[in-house]
Amino acid sequence: MFTDRIKLKLKAGKGGNGAVAWRREKYVPKGGPSGGNGGRGGSVIIRTDPAVRSLDHFRNRRQIAAQNGEQGGSNLRQGKQGEDLIIKIPPGTLLRDIETGTLLYDFTEAGEELLLCEGGKGGIGNNFFKNSRNRAPSKSTPGKVGQYKDVELELKLIADVGFVGLPSAGKSTLLSSLANIDVKTGAYPFTTLSPNLSMIEFDDYSRVYFADIPGLINGAHEGKGLGHEFLRHVERTNTLVFILDLSFENDPKKDLETLRQELGSYSKALLDKPYIIALNKIDLLETAPTNPFPNENVHYISAYTGENLPELLEAVKTLSQRDGKRFY
């Protein structure tokens, strides 16, 4: 199961208590206090890691805490600091405060870090309370409680190119043929229940990341079908490829209108993204097709047989890398 939204209770570690201890050495008649300070509690740090592809590893974890600091010891021994808790997430994850709804951070690059909850300070041992008036203090302080926060993680896949189409248009088959990866394909609606992400590296060592967005239907922006649970992944792409089915009695003009209407209803900004139209399943046609989009960037392809895919891939590469960078 692909998990792209999760709620977590995160808590930093408590600082260790300061110690009350006394020097009791044989030849030291006035030993005095020797209690050490407690160790700081571990902090909670959010870090992006490209090796992490989803939020699935949090599915059965709702409360996560960093390690507490250890109590101070005798002979001025400092308590051991609690180990920091590193929460690894995929690039493209949004972090929100559940209580306020505030967007705390938008993670887009690999290796980004955010100190979310700071560990509590360690308590002070009795040795540090001695002075000229009080040479034998029996006072120490407890460690401070670490910060805590209820957050929501929302993953929006980062990709250069998003494949968008109605159910059974052939998006997964196309991605599989282009990238030579093993994704689920089939001739029935809603084959893709979660986004597929893949990368192609070209001879010039440039890379294009592709995302296969699950099939949209009328009313997807209102949550119908697979709904806006996956529409938001389109926001992270800088180029769209509309996959339209040419076979049988499908109307590609109507299909494109439906897709663009759903995208625009979800976010007007999606309609401003550069796009290519891929008219798929030409292998099922008995006669040469007529171009329904004479003024558009159109490619006739067969995702199943591979016909005209090299030309489509080159066009996608050129458009997605048009300025030498990505636009998230």
Buried (B, 14 or more C-beta within 10 A) or exposed (E): EBBBEBEBBBBBBBBBBBBBBBBEEEEEEEEEBBBBBBBBBBBBBBBBBEEBEBBEEBEEEEEEBBBBBBBBBBEBBBBBBBBBBBBEBBBBBBBBBEEEEEEBBBBBEEEBEBEBBBBBBBBBBBBBBBEEEEEEBEBBBBBBBBBBBBBBBBBBBBBBBBBBBBBBBBBBBBBBBBBEBEBEBEEEEEBBEBBBBBEBEEEEEEEBBBBBBBBBBEBBBEEEBBBBBBBBBBBBBBBBBBBBBBBEEBEBEEBBEBBBBBBBBBBEEBEEBEBBBBBBBBBEBEEEEEEBBEEEBBBBBBBBEEBBBEEBBEBBBEBBBEEEEBEB
